[in-house]
């Protein structure tokens, strides 16, 4: 397995040179906040994994190396958030912590929040997280002080989705615990960012019947429409008015037939042929493009044979030229497709499954690999050229990488199952 670009052996170099090199590497993720930010899951509300602040290109990615790393103590399953010179990472042990983006130095940590599977969201001076214990908590960005907490209705609801903040509202999806035991009523809820007051609560199924869990994070467009994926038995994409919760449309991607093939990935908003479209991926292995205004299917393609915990679990990415999807089912790897037709442009196999959602820079994408079931002692961070799928760079981190990378400027921030948070940057 190819190793990352190595630092030359400097044991015989003058001490001053060694100190200078160490200082450069320690500051490798430094720079002003204007150098780039990734304040929420997938970078921004379009959820396409390709926000303007991601400037990493293939030439720079070929020289990636670890600038700093910290051990958080538990698995980091979500994407870090990066803004205002800070990096925020959440763990399955219920810890949310802030680190200096330049050095990795700890700023503050908050424990006991409940297991966190998704990503923190930073907005208006607050960091908002959702937990598998059914709670949303907002903390002060600079101090970590808890400002408010809200609990989802139901018996034992779980919040797998990352909070979405739009126009002062926090949108969060409600689903069931792992294995649907018990099966909860899926719902989308809006909270006031300032105080946590519930603004509206929309159940997916009639009369708040169990099922229809929302595992995905909401994508929100400029017209204030929010789009989420919905679980079994609907297996659909749902669009609502983010201000009122009024349902606009719902489109099922297939008949579930008791197969538990959720549309669990977060939709991505893309422009195709001058119209806004919604790219949606599913555990069933289907990637579909829908019209954002009506929900009509533009095209739908089965890429792999999915299952309840495999298929296209990762959220799709887009850069205006291609759609990118990561597969956790054989053939594991990354697919690039034409947004116009859904035709496969290239495919890059990976040794392990892809649960990590690709992040796209200028002409390169970065993604993690690693199995949820099986060997948990191996996993990689991989950079691929977007035009061809060629491997530009890779690093074996010795642990599955389910975390979706965050690109801020030319830096990459990513966590792993062992609880290590890394900042990677061109040497």
Secondary structure, DSSP 8 states (H G I E B T S, - for coil): ----------TTS-HHHHHHHHHHHHTTT-S-GGG--B-STTSSTT-SS--TTB---HHHHTTEEEEEEEE-SS---S--EEETTEEEEE-TTS-EEEEETTT--EEEEE--S----S--EEETTEEEEE-TTSEEEEEETTT--EEEEEE-SSSS-B--S--EEETTEEEEEEB--GGGSS--B-EEEEEETTT--EEEEEESSGGG-SB----S--EE-TTSEEEEEE-TTT-EEEEEETTT--EEEEEESS--TTS-----S--EEEEETTEEEEEEE-TTSEEEEEETTT--EEEEEE-S---TT-SS-S--EE-SS-EEEEESSSS-EEEEE-TTT--EEEEEE-SS---S--EE-SSEEEEEE--SSS--S--EEEEEETTT--EEEEEE-SS---S--EEEBTEEEEE-TT-EEEEEEE-
